[in-house]
Amino acid sequence: MVELTKEELKLHFSDKIFNQISETADALGLECYVVGGYVRDIFLQRPSKDIDVVVVGSGIEMAEALGQRLGKGAHVAVFKNFGTAQVKYYGTEVEFVGARKESYQRDSRKPIVEDGTLEDDQNRRDFTINAMAVCLNKARFGELIDPFGGMDDLKEKTIRTPLDPDITFSDDPLRMMRCIRFAAQLNFYIDDDTFESLCRNKDRIEIISKERIADELNKIILASVPSRGFIDLDRSGLLPLIFPELAAMQGIETRNGKAHKDNFYHTLEVLDNISKYTDNLWLRWAALLHDIAKPVTKRWEPRVGWTFHNHNFIGERMIPTIFRSMKLPMNEKMKYVQKLVSLHMRPIVIANDVVTDSAVRRLLFEASDDIEDLMTLCEADITSKNSDRKQRFLNNFQLVRQKLKDLEERDRVRNFQPPVAGEEIMEVFGLAPCQEVGALKSAIKDAILDGVIPNEYEAAYAFMLQRAEKMGLKPVK
């Protein structure tokens, strides 16, 4: 965080758009302020694209007048139902809203809105660090208005509500998710009174739509250390309400002196590990869900201890239900997560054994273009506290990576289709679509993956004739 004088703060608003806003506001005789995240991020030295402007008066009138002043290149969109307007100008977007005060009914997060003062508008903000405003009127240009000590909370790295947190969270329970999300994104601490209020009001989350919750979860997952957010979700009691499958992974059970690891904290460690290497949201979701079926597959076997047989395949089948419940996309993104969860044990098994060409070919064939993401997930999954064991796995993974590279260059297995197509098999043997055609095609594919024949047409055709003869099939020409 940096501290800025008024003159230094003015420099952050020296762009043409701010000068034009200032002149427009003065021409209309309106008070005008930049508020919220844009102001906060100036002091945190974070890039911010969202410029929110509060006008004491009509935000729509202000936006329309600004659009006329800017002329060519400006686009104004008005949202009368919300009393807001947006001005786009050569890649810059500014949202305008009239200062307002709000009141809420118990069963809805949609407020009853009335015109208000700047003070009213700051009172309704979610957190002190988001309630700061900077005046854009010429006479006070660059003046910081900080009634709740937002600057002090920035210095102390604290998330705190401007008013009574019970009112703030009960009025709009989505703010509980935002509270935890900001703490995770900014690496801030949640004020004790604010956190205790989270715990008291957690059940209010039921009035929030799944889409809104998923949006906040995605932002937590994309934080640099996402485990912070999930630990706070758990400590507050929100996690079982919004993500019961993940909450169910907690705990360690011991029997006959044998204990399994806490799969919840292991999962968060994997998520943090992978977050060092990728910003791919769906790869991070795969990390979060890779062991999601362990609670339902956990068994005690006296001779071996705790087992989680087939948790990867059961987890793959659980994902559509989870995505549907959370209103996450039911498309290729979900299928990508399923695929990685299903395959996440394969490289580990290969790395723990002799690295055979056949096993690596099959892995490359099944993972295809997602092989690099799969390997990244599997390396992140190595969380052993035994440094020698961890290094041995990592070294073996390097062998697997090299073999993947060598085999792909030599055999071109990724995304391959058997060189002899099903249509040609039917033509050669005079067959209609039937089981024999599928068997021959599968046999050719397996022969290539097992290294029996190269991935070439002539070799595949010759192999087909040999296998067909054993099946009692003869070419018709």
C-alpha positions in Angstrom: 0.0 0.0 0.0 1.2 3.6 -0.7 0.2 6.8 0.9 -0.5 9.7 -1.5 -0.8 13.5 -1.0 -3.8 15.3 -2.6 -1.5 16.4 -5.4 -0.2 12.9 -6.0 -3.8 11.6 -6.0 -4.7 14.2 -8.6 -2.2 12.7 -11.0 -4.1 9.4 -10.9 -7.1 11.3 -12.3 -5.3 13.3 -15.0 -6.6 11.2 -17.9 -8.9 13.0 -20.4 -11.9 11.0 -19.2 -11.7 12.4 -15.6 -11.2 15.9 -16.8 -14.2 15.6 -19.0 -16.3 14.2 -16.2 -15.2 17.1 -14.0 -16.1 19.7 -16.5 -19.5 18.0 -17.2 -20.3 17.8 -13.5 -19.5 21.5 -12.9 -21.5 22.5 -16.0 -24.5 20.7 -14.6 -24.0 21.9 -11.1 -23.7 18.4 -9.7 -21.4 16.9 -7.1 -19.4 14.0 -8.6 -17.2 11.4 -7.0 -15.1 8.3 -8.0 -15.9 5.6 -5.5 -15.3 2.0 -4.5 -12.7 -0.4 -5.9 -11.0 2.1 -8.3 -10.1 4.3 -5.4 -9.1 1.4 -3.2 -6.8 -0.1 -5.9 -4.9 3.2 -6.4 -3.6 2.9 -2.9 -3.0 -0.8 -3.3 -1.2 -0.2 -6.6 -3.4 -2.8 -8.3 -4.7 -2.4 -11.9 -8.4 -1.6 -12.0 -10.7 -1.3 -15.0 -13.9 -0.6 -13.1 -14.5 3.1 -12.7 -17.6 3.8 -10.7 -18.8 7.4 -10.4 -21.5 8.6 -7.9 -23.4 11.7 -8.7 -25.4 13.6 -6.1 -28.3 13.9 -8.5 -29.1 12.0 -11.7 -26.3 9.6 -12.9 -28.2 9.1 -16.1 -28.3 12.8 -16.8 -24.6 13.0 -16.1 -23.7 10.1 -18.4 -25.8 11.5 -21.3 -24.2 14.9 -21.0 -20.7 13.4 -20.8 -21.4 11.3 -24.0 -22.4 14.5 -25.8 -19.3 16.3 -24.6 -17.0 13.4 -25.6 -18.6 13.2 -29.0 -17.3 10.7 -31.6 -16.1 7.5 -30.0 -18.4 7.7 -27.0 -21.2 5.1 -26.4 -23.8 5.7 -23.7 -26.0 2.8 -22.4 -28.8 3.7 -20.0 -30.4 1.3 -17.6 -33.5 3.2 -16.3 -34.7 0.4 -14.1 -31.6 0.6 -12.1 -31.0 4.3 -12.4 -27.6 3.8 -13.8 -25.8 4.5 -17.1 -22.5 3.4 -18.7 -20.2 5.4 -20.9 -17.7 3.6 -23.1 -14.9 5.7 -24.6 -12.0 4.1 -26.5 -11.6 1.1 -24.2 -12.5 2.9 -20.9 -15.8 2.1 -19.2 -17.3 4.4 -16.6 -20.5 3.5 -14.6 -22.6 6.4 -13.3 -25.2 6.2 -10.6 -27.0 8.7 -8.5 -26.2 8.8 -4.8 -28.8 6.8 -2.9 -29.8 5.3 0.3 -31.2 1.8 0.6 -33.5 -0.2 2.9 -34.1 -4.0 2.7 -36.9 -6.5 3.3 -36.0 -9.7 5.1 -36.6 -12.1 2.2 -34.8 -10.2 -0.5 -31.4 -8.7 -1.2 -33.0 -6.2 -3.6 -33.2 -2.9 -1.8 -35.8 -0.2 -1.7 -33.9 2.8 -3.2 -34.3 6.5 -2.5 -32.2 9.5 -3.7 -29.6 10.4 -1.1 -26.4 12.3 -0.3 -22.8 11.1 -0.7 -22.9 10.2 3.0 -26.0 8.0 2.4 -24.2 6.3 -0.5 -21.1 5.6 1.5 -23.1 4.2 4.4 -24.6 1.6 2.1 -21.1 0.3 0.9 -20.0 -3.2 1.9 -16.6 -2.5 3.4 -14.6 0.5 4.6 -12.0 0.0 2.0 -14.7 0.2 -0.7 -16.4 3.2 0.8 -13.7 5.8 0.0 -14.5 8.5 -2.6 -12.5 11.1 -4.5 -14.1 14.3 -5.6 -13.9 15.2 -9.3 -15.4 18.7 -9.1 -12.8 21.3 -10.0 -12.9 23.2 -6.7 -12.2 20.0 -4.8 -10.6 17.8 -7.5 -8.5 15.0 -5.9 -10.0 15.4 -2.4 -10.3 12.0 -0.6 -13.5 11.5 1.5 -13.0 8.6 3.9 -15.6 8.7 6.7 -15.0 5.1 8.0 -11.3 4.9 8.2 -10.8 2.9 5.0 -7.2 4.2 4.6 -6.4 2.9 8.1 -7.9 -0.5 7.3 -5.8 -0.6 4.1 -2.7 0.0 6.2 -3.8 -2.7 8.7 -4.9 -5.0 5.9 -8.3 -5.4 7.5 -11.7 -6.1 6.0 -14.4 -4.4 8.1 -18.0 -3.2 7.4 -18.7 0.6 7.6 -21.8 0.1 9.8 -23.1 -2.8 12.1 -22.0 -5.9 10.2 -25.2 -7.7 11.2 -27.2 -5.1 9.3 -24.7 -5.1 6.4 -24.7 -8.9 6.0 -28.4 -9.5 6.8 -29.5 -6.8 4.3 -27.4 -8.3 1.5 -26.0 -11.8 2.4 -23.9 -11.9 -0.8 -21.6 -9.5 1.1 -20.5 -12.4 3.3 -19.1 -14.1 0.2 -17.5 -10.8 -1.0 -16.0 -10.4 2.5 -14.2 -13.7 2.3 -13.3 -13.2 -1.4 -11.7 -9.8 -0.7 -9.7 -11.2 2.2 -8.4 -14.0 -0.1 -7.7 -11.8 -3.1 -6.0 -9.0 -1.1 -4.4 -11.3 1.5 -6.2 -9.2 4.2 -7.5 -10.2 7.7 -11.2 -10.1 8.5 -12.0 -8.0 11.5 -13.1 -10.0 14.5 -16.5 -8.4 14.9 -17.1 -8.7 11.1 -16.1 -12.4 11.2 -18.3 -13.2 14.1 -21.2 -11.6 12.2 -20.4 -13.9 9.3 -20.9 -16.8 11.6 -24.2 -15.4 13.0 -25.7 -14.6 9.6 -24.5 -17.6 7.6 -28.0 -19.0 7.1 -29.0 -15.9 5.3 -27.0 -17.1 2.3 -30.1 -19.2 1.3 -31.7 -16.1 -0.4 -28.7 -15.6 -2.7 -28.9 -17.2 -6.2 -26.5 -20.0 -7.0 -25.1 -18.0 -9.9 -24.0 -15.2 -7.6 -22.4 -17.6 -5.2 -20.6 -19.4 -8.0 -19.3 -16.1 -9.3 -17.7 -15.3 -5.9 -16.4 -18.9 -5.6 -14.7 -18.6 -9.0 -13.0 -15.4 -7.8 -11.8 -17.1 -4.6 -10.5 -20.0 -6.7 -8.6 -17.5 -8.9 -6.9 -15.8 -5.9 -3.1 -16.3 -5.6 -3.6 -18.4 -2.4 -7.2 -19.7 -2.8 -7.0 -21.9 0.3 -7.4 -18.8 2.5 -10.9 -18.2 1.1 -12.0 -21.8 1.6 -10.6 -22.0 5.1 -12.6 -18.8 6.0 -15.7 -20.3 4.3 -15.3 -23.3 6.5 -14.6 -21.4 9.7 -17.6 -19.2 9.2 -20.0 -22.2 8.6 -20.8 -21.1 5.0 -19.0 -24.0 3.3 -21.5 -26.7 4.2 -24.3 -24.5 3.0 -22.8 -23.7 -0.4 -20.5 -26.6 -1.2 -21.5 -29.6 1.0 -19.4 -32.1 -1.0 -16.2 -30.2 -0.3 -17.1 -29.8 3.4 -17.7 -33.5 3.7 -14.0 -34.1 2.9 -12.9 -32.9 6.3 -11.6 -35.0 9.1 -9.2 -37.8 9.9 -10.4 -41.3 11.1 -8.0 -43.7 12.8 -8.5 -47.4 13.2 -6.0 -49.9 14.6 -3.4 -47.1 14.7 -3.8 -46.3 11.0 -5.1 -42.9 9.9 -5.9 -41.4 6.5 -4.9 -37.8 5.7 -7.5 -35.0 6.0 -8.6 -34.8 2.4 -10.0 -31.3 2.7 -6.7 -29.8 3.7 -4.9 -32.0 1.2 -7.2 -30.7 -1.6 -6.5 -27.1 -0.6 -2.8 -27.7 -0.7 -3.1 -29.1 -4.2 -5.2 -26.1 -5.2 -2.5 -23.7 -3.8 0.2 -25.7 -5.5 -1.4 -25.6 -9.0 -2.3 -21.9 -8.5 1.5 -21.1 -8.7 1.6 -22.3 -12.3 -1.8 -21.6 -13.9 -4.6 -19.1 -13.9 -6.8 -21.5 -15.8 -10.1 -21.4 -13.8 -11.2 -24.9 -14.9 -7.8 -26.5 -14.2 -8.1 -25.1 -10.7 -11.6 -26.5 -10.4 -10.2 -29.9 -11.4 -7.6 -29.5 -8.6 -10.5 -28.7 -6.1 -12.5 -31.7 -7.3 -9.9 -34.3 -8.0 -10.6 -36.2 -4.7 -14.2 -35.1 -4.2 -15.4 -38.8 -4.2 -13.1 -39.9 -1.4 -15.7 -39.5 1.4 -18.2 -41.8 -0.5 -15.5 -44.3 -1.5 -13.7 -44.6 1.9 -13.5 -48.1 3.1 -11.6 -49.9 5.9 -9.7 -53.0 4.8 -8.0 -54.7 7.7 -5.0 -55.9 5.7 -4.2 -52.7 4.0 -5.9 -49.9 6.0 -8.0 -47.1 4.5 -8.8 -47.3 0.8 -10.6 -45.0 -1.7 -11.0 -47.4 -4.6 -12.2 -45.8 -7.9 -12.6 -42.4 -6.3 -11.4 -40.9 -9.6 -14.1 -42.6 -11.6 -16.8 -41.9 -9.0 -15.6 -38.3 -8.8 -16.0 -38.0 -12.6 -19.6 -39.1 -12.3 -20.3 -36.6 -9.4 -19.1 -33.6 -11.3 -22.3 -33.0 -13.5 -24.5 -33.0 -10.3 -22.1 -30.5 -8.6 -21.9 -28.3 -11.6 -25.7 -28.4 -12.2 -26.4 -27.6 -8.5 -23.9 -24.7 -8.5 -25.2 -23.3 -11.8 -21.7 -23.8 -13.4 -21.5 -24.3 -17.1 -22.7 -27.7 -18.3 -20.6 -27.7 -21.4 -17.0 -28.6 -22.6 -15.6 -26.8 -19.5 -17.4 -29.4 -17.2 -16.3 -32.2 -19.5 -12.7 -31.0 -19.3 -12.9 -31.1 -15.4 -14.4 -34.5 -15.6 -11.6 -35.8 -17.8 -8.9 -34.5 -15.6 -10.5 -35.9 -12.4 -11.0 -39.3 -14.2 -7.4 -39.5 -15.3 -5.6 -37.8 -12.4 -4.4 -41.2 -10.9 -2.9 -42.5 -14.2 0.4 -40.5 -14.3 0.9 -41.2 -10.6 0.6 -45.0 -11.2 2.9 -44.8 -14.2 5.5 -42.7 -12.3 5.4 -45.1 -9.4 6.1 -48.1 -11.7 8.3 -48.9 -14.6 7.6 -46.2 -17.2 6.6 -48.4 -20.2 6.0 -47.0 -23.7 2.6 -48.7 -23.9 1.3 -47.1 -20.7 2.5 -43.6 -21.8 1.0 -44.0 -25.3 -2.4 -44.8 -23.8 -2.2 -41.9 -21.4 -1.3 -39.6 -24.3 -4.2 -41.0 -26.4 -6.8 -40.5 -23.6 -5.6 -37.1 -22.4 -4.8 -35.8 -25.9 -4.5 -32.0 -25.9 -5.0 -31.8 -22.1 -2.0 -33.9 -21.3 0.1 -30.9 -20.1 -2.8 -29.8 -17.8 -3.1 -33.3 -16.5 0.6 -33.5 -15.7 0.5 -30.1 -14.0 -2.4 -31.4 -11.8 -0.6 -34.6 -10.9 2.6 -32.8 -9.9 0.5 -30.4 -7.8 -1.0 -33.5 -6.1 2.3 -34.5 -4.6 1.9 -33.2 -1.1 4.0 -35.8 0.8 5.8 -34.4 3.9 8.6 -36.9 3.2 11.0 -34.8 1.1 12.8 -37.8 -0.4 9.6 -39.5 -1.4 8.3 -36.2 -2.9 11.5 -35.7 -4.9 11.4 -39.3 -6.2 7.9 -38.7 -7.5 8.9 -35.4 -9.1 11.9 -37.1 -10.8 9.7 -39.9 -12.1 7.2 -37.4 -13.5 10.1 -35.8 -15.4 10.8 -39.2 -16.9 7.1 -39.5 -17.9 7.1 -36.0 -19.4 10.2 -36.9 -21.5 8.7 -40.1 -22.7 5.5 -38.3 -23.6 7.5 -35.9 -25.7 9.5 -38.7 -27.3 6.5 -40.9 -28.2 4.5 -38.0 -29.5 7.3 -37.0 -31.8 7.8 -40.6 -33.0 4.3 -42.1 -33.0 1.9 -39.0 -33.3 -0.5 -40.6 -30.9 -2.2 -37.5 -29.6 -5.7 -37.2 -31.1 -4.9 -40.0 -33.5 -7.6 -42.0 -35.3 -6.8 -45.6 -36.4 -5.2 -45.3 -39.9 -7.8 -47.8 -41.2 -11.3 -46.3 -40.8 -14.4 -48.3 -40.0 -15.9 -47.6 -43.5 -12.8 -49.1 -45.1 -13.1 -52.2 -42.9 -16.7 -52.7 -44.0 -15.8 -52.2 -47.7 -12.9 -54.7 -47.6 -14.9 -57.4 -45.9 -18.3 -56.6 -47.3 -19.8 -56.0 -43.9 -22.6 -53.8 -42.7 -22.1 -51.9 -39.4 -21.6 -54.7 -36.8 -19.6 -55.9 -33.8 -16.8 -57.3 -35.9 -16.1 -53.9 -37.5 -15.7 -52.4 -34.0 -13.6 -55.2 -32.8 -11.2 -54.9 -35.8 -11.0 -51.1 -35.3 -10.3 -51.5 -31.6 -7.7 -54.1 -32.3 -5.8 -51.8 -34.7 -5.9 -49.0 -32.1 -4.7 -51.2 -29.3 -1.9 -52.6 -31.5 -0.6 -49.1 -32.1 -0.9 -48.0 -28.5 0.9 -51.1 -27.3 3.7 -50.6 -29.8 2.9 -53.8 -31.8 2.7 -51.8 -35.0 3.7 -48.2 -35.9 1.0 -45.6 -36.4 1.1 -46.0 -40.2 -1.5 -47.0 -42.8 0.4 -50.0 -44.4 1.2 -51.6 -41.1 -2.3 -51.1 -39.8 -3.8 -52.6 -43.0 -1.6 -55.6 -42.8 -2.5 -56.1 -39.1 -6.2 -55.8 -40.0 -5.9 -58.6 -42.5 -4.1 -60.9 -40.1 -6.6 -60.3 -37.3 -9.6 -60.7 -39.6 -8.3 -64.1 -40.8 -8.2 -65.2 -37.1 -11.8 -64.0 -36.8 -12.8 -66.1 -39.9 -13.3 -63.0 -42.1 -12.1 -62.8 -45.7 -11.7 -59.8 -48.0 -14.4 -59.7 -50.7 -12.0 -58.5 -53.4 
